[in-house]
């Protein structure tokens, strides 16, 4: 029998509920009875695995009203109505409104069992189709989020979908530029928390003196400069996801306070002893093995064990060459839109160079290469990129090439705005202008047209 579908009996006569329950349970149906339609409705939701068997004539809510409310919840829940001969007109109207079947009292057991079994089978098929459609949507969605054709990336996509539904704390391992932040956002996007906030903090990008306040918040007057209350990242992520990038750089005293948050799901602002409950999933990212750091005393073992409910490892790009071209084409398309320029076609030589390169900067380096390719900067054409980087040129030649690449990346990030590029590169505008002239770089190439 269909153990995954429950029969909901609704009747204001307790003896009828008890008799039907006994009969159906002997036939191995799962059964739950309600004397009140209102109480039954409170237990139901869209996708509830149920079939409804209800009386038509009840004191506070008749069968037609019940059917209408059930259809508002889920129009595909099968509803079988029971009625005496005098209620046949109402039952016929209910059938026209979408009821699954009408059964006249006194009920014939054989007919009742057959109709319930068919209704349960129909509901099971509806549920299976919905789940299949959801799985297809999720898989197509996550493929657009985490791109690649390698076995490793396909496995990561499966892990993301499974872990996102489980809502467990997770560690993401991967080299610099491998896309740990993308995987973290996917874990949030495909979870039940996706409508809540995704809060990220780079633990290595905040000074040791400020990271405690950034994470936990502080009360006004708790230290010099604390003029007003500040809500920390942990509290801001309540209901959603907290992403701790480069967690291996987190100071040990802060790790102790974070451990308490993970254990008790409460946070205390600096300068306060009031515990604030938080409900969130924590995702940590590291380029180093936290277990090994724990063995060496550079990372708390108890924090590692608390975070390590699950882990995902992203292999470097050099270990998954089948992902290089799909990723390059993706970023080239984005660059083409961003810079309002046509996307050039790759030559066979350029494809070969893409596949031969080791990509020490991983996906981040590949994206920068795609940006430069679309911008058409001749000295950094892909056809010359690997040859130049792998050549045995002089020290001065290689440093010149590296300097040019850094300047280009700064101009790309600043979209050709010299004052912003100078700030990003920590150069004066005069020095930047001189270096651009030296390398014959035109800022106009990097600007996005109106």
C-alpha positions as CSV (number, residue, x, y, z in Angstrom):
1,X,0.0,0.0,0.0
2,X,1.0,3.6,-0.4
3,X,2.7,4.3,2.9
4,X,4.0,7.7,1.8
5,X,0.4,9.1,1.4
6,X,-1.8,9.8,4.4
7,X,-5.6,9.7,4.4
8,X,-7.2,12.6,6.2
9,X,-10.7,11.8,7.4
10,X,-13.0,14.8,8.2
11,X,-16.4,14.1,9.8
12,X,-18.3,15.6,12.7
13,X,-19.3,12.0,13.8
14,X,-16.6,10.4,15.9
15,X,-18.0,6.9,15.4
16,X,-17.7,7.2,11.6
17,X,-14.1,8.4,12.0
18,X,-13.2,5.5,14.3
19,X,-14.8,2.9,12.0
20,X,-13.2,4.2,8.9
21,X,-9.8,4.5,10.6
22,X,-9.9,0.9,11.7
23,X,-10.9,-0.3,8.3
24,X,-8.3,1.7,6.5
25,X,-5.5,0.9,8.9
26,X,-6.2,-2.9,8.5
27,X,-5.6,-2.3,4.7
28,X,-2.2,-0.6,5.7
29,X,-3.2,3.0,5.0
30,X,-1.8,5.8,7.1
31,X,-4.8,7.6,8.6
32,X,-5.5,10.7,10.6
33,X,-9.0,11.8,11.7
34,X,-10.5,15.3,12.4
35,X,-13.9,16.2,13.8
36,X,-13.4,19.8,12.7
37,X,-12.5,20.9,9.1
38,X,-10.9,24.0,10.5
39,X,-8.4,22.0,12.5
40,X,-7.7,19.7,9.6
41,X,-6.9,22.8,7.4
42,X,-4.3,24.0,9.9
43,X,-2.3,20.9,9.4
44,X,-2.2,21.1,5.6
45,X,0.2,22.9,3.2
46,X,1.2,22.9,-0.4
47,X,2.9,19.6,-1.2
48,X,1.3,17.8,1.8
49,X,1.4,14.1,0.9
50,X,-2.3,13.6,1.7
51,X,-5.7,12.5,0.3
52,X,-8.9,14.0,1.9
53,X,-11.9,11.9,2.7
54,X,-14.6,14.3,4.0
55,X,-18.3,14.4,4.8
56,X,-20.2,17.0,2.8
57,X,-22.8,18.1,5.4
58,X,-21.1,19.5,8.6
59,X,-22.3,22.1,11.0
60,X,-19.7,24.9,10.7
61,X,-18.2,24.3,7.2
62,X,-19.8,22.3,4.4
63,X,-18.0,20.3,1.8
64,X,-18.1,23.0,-0.9
65,X,-16.4,25.6,1.5
66,X,-13.8,23.0,2.6
67,X,-13.1,22.1,-1.1
68,X,-12.6,25.8,-1.9
69,X,-10.1,26.3,1.0
70,X,-8.2,23.1,0.1
71,X,-7.8,24.2,-3.5
72,X,-6.4,27.5,-2.3
73,X,-3.7,25.5,-0.4
74,X,-3.0,23.0,-3.2
75,X,-5.3,22.5,-6.1
76,X,-4.0,19.0,-6.8
77,X,-4.9,17.4,-3.4
78,X,-7.5,14.7,-4.2
79,X,-10.7,15.3,-2.2
80,X,-13.3,12.5,-1.9
81,X,-16.6,13.6,-0.5
82,X,-19.1,11.3,1.4
83,X,-22.7,12.2,1.5
84,X,-26.2,10.8,2.1
85,X,-28.7,10.6,-0.8
86,X,-30.3,13.9,0.1
87,X,-27.0,15.8,-0.4
88,X,-26.4,14.6,-3.9
89,X,-27.0,18.0,-5.6
90,X,-24.3,19.6,-3.3
91,X,-21.9,16.7,-4.1
92,X,-22.5,17.0,-7.8
93,X,-21.7,20.7,-7.6
94,X,-18.5,19.9,-5.6
95,X,-17.5,17.5,-8.4
96,X,-17.9,20.3,-10.9
97,X,-15.7,22.4,-8.7
98,X,-12.9,19.9,-8.8
99,X,-13.5,17.2,-6.2
100,X,-11.8,13.9,-7.0
101,X,-14.9,11.7,-6.4
102,X,-18.3,11.4,-4.6
103,X,-19.2,8.4,-2.4
104,X,-22.7,7.8,-1.3
105,X,-23.4,6.7,2.2
106,X,-23.6,4.0,3.4
107,X,-20.1,3.5,2.0
108,X,-19.2,0.3,0.1
109,X,-15.8,-0.8,1.5
110,X,-14.5,-2.3,-1.7
111,X,-15.3,0.8,-3.7
112,X,-14.0,3.1,-1.0
113,X,-10.7,1.2,-0.8
114,X,-10.3,1.2,-4.6
115,X,-11.0,4.9,-4.9
116,X,-8.6,5.8,-2.1
117,X,-5.9,3.7,-3.5
118,X,-6.2,5.4,-6.9
119,X,-6.4,8.8,-5.3
120,X,-3.2,8.1,-3.3
121,X,-1.4,6.9,-6.4
122,X,-2.4,10.1,-8.2
123,X,-1.1,12.2,-5.3
124,X,2.1,10.3,-5.2
125,X,2.7,10.9,-9.0
126,X,1.9,14.6,-8.6
127,X,4.5,14.7,-5.7
128,X,7.1,12.8,-7.8
129,X,6.6,15.1,-10.8
130,X,6.9,18.2,-8.6
131,X,10.1,16.9,-7.0
132,X,11.6,16.0,-10.4
133,X,10.8,19.5,-11.7
134,X,12.3,21.1,-8.7
135,X,15.5,18.9,-9.0
136,X,15.8,19.9,-12.7
137,X,15.4,23.6,-11.9
138,X,17.9,23.3,-9.1
139,X,20.5,21.4,-11.2
140,X,20.1,23.8,-14.1
141,X,20.4,26.7,-11.7
142,X,23.5,25.5,-10.0
143,X,25.2,24.7,-13.3
144,X,24.8,28.4,-14.2
145,X,26.2,29.3,-10.8
146,X,29.1,26.9,-10.6
147,X,30.3,26.4,-14.2
148,X,32.6,23.7,-15.5
149,X,32.5,20.3,-17.2
150,X,35.1,18.4,-15.1
151,X,34.1,15.5,-12.8
152,X,35.4,17.5,-9.8
153,X,33.0,20.5,-10.6
154,X,30.1,18.2,-11.2
155,X,30.7,16.5,-7.9
156,X,30.9,20.0,-6.2
157,X,27.5,20.9,-7.7
158,X,26.0,17.7,-6.2
159,X,27.6,18.5,-2.8
160,X,26.3,22.1,-2.9
161,X,22.7,21.0,-3.5
162,X,22.8,18.3,-0.8
163,X,24.5,20.6,1.8
164,X,22.3,23.6,1.0
165,X,19.2,21.6,1.9
166,X,20.9,20.3,5.1
167,X,21.8,23.8,6.4
168,X,25.0,22.6,8.0
169,X,28.2,24.5,8.8
170,X,30.7,23.9,6.0
171,X,34.4,24.5,5.3
172,X,35.4,25.3,1.7
173,X,39.1,24.6,0.8
174,X,40.8,26.0,-2.3
175,X,43.7,27.9,-3.6
176,X,43.6,31.7,-4.0
177,X,41.3,32.6,-6.9
178,X,39.7,29.2,-7.2
179,X,36.1,30.5,-6.5
180,X,35.5,29.7,-2.9
181,X,33.2,32.7,-2.6
182,X,31.1,31.5,-5.6
183,X,30.6,28.1,-3.9
184,X,29.7,29.8,-0.6
185,X,27.1,32.0,-2.4
186,X,25.7,28.9,-4.1
187,X,25.3,27.1,-0.8
188,X,23.2,30.1,0.4
189,X,21.3,30.6,-2.9
190,X,20.0,27.0,-3.1
191,X,19.1,26.8,0.6
192,X,15.9,27.6,2.4
193,X,17.7,30.7,3.7
194,X,18.1,32.3,0.2
195,X,15.6,35.1,0.9
196,X,17.6,36.1,4.0
197,X,21.0,37.9,4.0
198,X,24.4,36.5,2.8
199,X,27.0,38.3,5.0
200,X,30.6,37.9,4.0
201,X,33.8,39.1,5.8
202,X,37.4,38.5,4.8
203,X,39.1,37.7,8.1
204,X,42.5,38.5,6.5
205,X,41.3,41.9,5.3
206,X,40.4,43.3,8.7
207,X,43.0,44.3,11.3
208,X,43.3,42.3,14.5
209,X,42.1,45.3,16.5
210,X,38.9,45.6,14.5
211,X,37.9,42.1,13.6
212,X,36.2,41.4,17.0
213,X,34.0,44.5,16.6
214,X,33.2,43.7,13.0
215,X,32.1,40.2,13.8
216,X,30.4,40.6,17.1
217,X,29.4,44.3,17.1
218,X,29.8,46.7,20.0
219,X,27.9,48.9,22.3
220,X,28.3,52.7,22.4
221,X,31.3,53.6,24.7
222,X,32.7,50.1,24.8
223,X,36.1,51.4,23.7
224,X,37.7,54.6,22.4
225,X,36.0,55.6,19.2
226,X,32.8,53.5,19.8
227,X,30.5,56.5,19.5
228,X,27.3,54.5,18.8
229,X,26.1,50.9,18.8
230,X,27.4,48.8,15.9
231,X,25.6,45.6,14.7
232,X,28.3,42.9,13.9
233,X,28.4,40.6,10.9
234,X,27.1,37.6,12.9
235,X,24.0,39.4,14.2
236,X,23.4,40.9,10.7
237,X,23.4,37.4,9.2
238,X,20.6,36.2,11.5
239,X,18.3,33.9,9.6
240,X,20.8,33.7,6.7
241,X,24.4,32.8,6.0
242,X,27.7,34.0,7.4
243,X,30.7,33.6,5.1
244,X,34.1,33.7,6.8
245,X,36.7,34.0,4.1
246,X,40.4,33.3,5.0
247,X,39.4,32.0,8.4
248,X,42.9,30.6,8.9
249,X,44.0,34.3,9.5
250,X,41.5,34.8,12.4
251,X,43.3,35.6,15.7
252,X,43.1,32.9,18.3
253,X,41.2,35.0,20.9
254,X,38.5,35.8,18.3
255,X,38.3,32.0,17.4
256,X,37.4,31.3,21.1
257,X,34.4,33.8,20.9
258,X,33.4,32.4,17.5
259,X,33.3,28.9,19.0
260,X,30.8,29.9,21.5
261,X,28.6,31.4,18.8
262,X,28.7,28.1,16.9
263,X,28.0,26.0,20.0
264,X,25.2,28.1,21.6
265,X,24.0,30.2,18.6
266,X,24.1,33.3,20.7
267,X,26.3,36.4,20.2
268,X,27.4,39.1,22.7
269,X,28.4,42.6,21.5
270,X,31.7,44.0,22.7
271,X,30.9,45.9,25.9
272,X,27.7,43.9,26.7
273,X,26.9,40.7,28.5
274,X,23.4,40.3,27.0
275,X,23.2,37.2,24.8
276,X,21.5,37.7,21.5
277,X,20.1,34.5,19.9
278,X,21.1,34.0,16.2
279,X,20.0,31.4,13.8
280,X,22.4,31.1,10.9
281,X,24.6,28.8,8.9
282,X,28.3,29.4,8.9
283,X,30.5,28.8,5.9
284,X,34.2,29.2,6.3
285,X,36.8,29.3,3.5
286,X,40.5,28.5,3.7
287,X,43.5,28.0,1.4
288,X,45.3,26.1,4.1
289,X,44.4,22.7,5.8
290,X,42.8,23.7,9.1
291,X,43.4,20.3,10.6
292,X,47.2,20.7,10.0
293,X,47.1,24.2,11.4
294,X,45.3,22.9,14.4
295,X,48.0,20.3,14.9
296,X,50.6,23.1,14.8
297,X,48.7,25.2,17.3
298,X,47.9,27.9,14.7
299,X,44.1,27.2,14.7
300,X,41.9,26.0,17.5
301,X,41.1,22.3,17.1
302,X,37.7,22.6,18.8
303,X,36.7,25.3,16.4
304,X,37.9,23.2,13.4
305,X,35.8,20.2,14.6
306,X,32.7,22.4,15.2
307,X,33.0,24.0,11.7
308,X,33.9,20.7,9.9
309,X,30.4,19.3,9.8
310,X,31.0,19.1,6.1
311,X,33.7,20.2,3.7
312,X,34.1,21.0,0.0
313,X,37.5,21.1,-1.8
314,X,37.9,23.0,-5.0
315,X,40.8,21.7,-7.1
316,X,43.1,24.3,-8.8
317,X,42.3,25.1,-12.4
318,X,45.4,23.4,-13.7
319,X,44.0,20.1,-12.4
320,X,40.7,20.5,-14.4
321,X,41.7,21.7,-17.9
322,X,38.3,20.8,-19.3
323,X,36.9,23.8,-17.4
324,X,39.2,26.4,-18.9
325,X,37.5,27.0,-22.2
326,X,33.9,27.1,-20.8
327,X,35.0,29.5,-18.1
328,X,37.0,31.7,-20.5
329,X,34.0,32.0,-22.9
330,X,31.7,32.9,-20.0
331,X,34.0,35.7,-18.7
332,X,34.7,36.9,-22.2
333,X,30.9,37.2,-22.8
334,X,30.5,39.2,-19.6
335,X,33.5,41.4,-20.5
336,X,32.0,42.0,-23.9
337,X,28.8,43.3,-22.3
338,X,30.6,45.3,-19.6
339,X,33.0,47.1,-22.0
340,X,30.4,47.3,-24.8
341,X,32.8,45.6,-27.2
342,X,32.4,42.7,-29.6
343,X,33.7,39.3,-28.4
344,X,36.7,38.3,-30.6
345,X,37.0,34.7,-31.8
346,X,39.7,32.5,-30.4
347,X,42.3,31.2,-32.8
348,X,43.5,27.6,-32.6
349,X,46.9,28.9,-31.3
350,X,45.1,30.9,-28.6
351,X,43.0,27.9,-27.5
352,X,46.2,25.9,-27.3
353,X,47.8,28.5,-25.1
354,X,44.8,28.7,-22.8
355,X,45.0,24.9,-22.3
356,X,48.7,24.8,-21.8
357,X,48.9,27.6,-19.2
358,X,49.1,26.5,-15.5
359,X,46.9,29.3,-14.2
360,X,48.6,29.9,-10.8
361,X,45.9,32.6,-10.1
362,X,43.1,30.1,-11.0
363,X,39.7,31.4,-12.1
364,X,40.6,35.0,-11.0
365,X,43.5,35.0,-13.4
366,X,41.5,33.5,-16.2
367,X,38.8,36.2,-15.8
368,X,41.5,38.9,-16.0
369,X,42.8,37.3,-19.2
370,X,39.3,37.2,-20.7
371,X,38.9,40.9,-19.9
372,X,42.2,41.8,-21.6
373,X,41.4,39.7,-24.6
374,X,38.0,41.5,-25.1
375,X,39.7,44.9,-24.7
376,X,42.1,43.9,-27.4
377,X,45.3,45.0,-25.7
378,X,47.8,43.8,-28.2
379,X,50.8,43.2,-25.9
380,X,48.8,40.9,-23.8
381,X,47.0,38.9,-26.5
382,X,46.5,35.4,-25.4
383,X,48.7,34.1,-28.2
384,X,51.6,35.9,-26.6
385,X,50.6,35.4,-22.9
386,X,52.1,32.0,-22.2
387,X,55.1,32.4,-24.5
388,X,56.0,35.6,-22.7
389,X,55.4,34.3,-19.2
390,X,57.2,31.0,-19.9
391,X,60.1,32.6,-21.7
392,X,63.6,32.9,-20.4
393,X,63.7,36.6,-20.9
394,X,65.9,38.9,-18.8
395,X,64.8,39.9,-15.3
396,X,64.1,43.5,-16.5
397,X,61.9,42.2,-19.4
398,X,59.9,40.0,-17.2
399,X,59.4,42.8,-14.6
400,X,58.3,45.2,-17.4
401,X,55.7,42.7,-18.5
402,X,54.5,42.1,-14.9
403,X,54.2,45.9,-14.3
404,X,52.1,46.3,-17.4
405,X,49.8,43.5,-16.4
406,X,49.3,45.1,-12.9
407,X,48.5,48.5,-14.5
408,X,46.0,46.9,-16.9
409,X,44.2,45.1,-14.0
410,X,44.0,48.4,-12.1
411,X,42.5,50.2,-15.1
412,X,40.0,47.4,-15.7
413,X,38.8,47.5,-12.1
414,X,38.5,51.3,-12.2
415,X,36.9,51.2,-15.7
416,X,39.5,53.7,-17.0
417,X,39.1,56.3,-14.2
418,X,42.6,57.4,-13.4
419,X,42.0,58.7,-9.9
420,X,40.3,55.4,-8.9
421,X,43.0,53.3,-10.5
422,X,45.7,55.3,-8.7
423,X,44.0,54.6,-5.4
424,X,43.7,50.9,-6.1
425,X,47.3,50.6,-7.1
426,X,48.5,52.9,-4.3
427,X,50.2,55.3,-6.8
428,X,50.1,59.1,-7.2
429,X,48.2,60.2,-10.3
430,X,51.4,61.7,-11.6
431,X,53.3,58.3,-11.2
432,X,50.4,56.4,-12.8
433,X,50.2,58.8,-15.7
434,X,54.0,58.4,-16.3
435,X,53.8,54.6,-16.2
436,X,50.8,54.5,-18.6
437,X,52.7,56.7,-21.0
438,X,55.8,54.4,-20.7
439,X,53.7,51.3,-21.6
440,X,51.6,53.1,-24.1
441,X,48.3,52.3,-22.4
442,X,45.3,54.3,-23.3
443,X,42.8,54.8,-20.5
444,X,40.0,55.2,-23.0
445,X,40.2,51.5,-23.9
446,X,39.1,50.7,-20.4
447,X,36.1,53.0,-20.1
448,X,32.6,51.7,-20.5
449,X,30.7,53.8,-23.1
450,X,27.6,55.6,-22.0
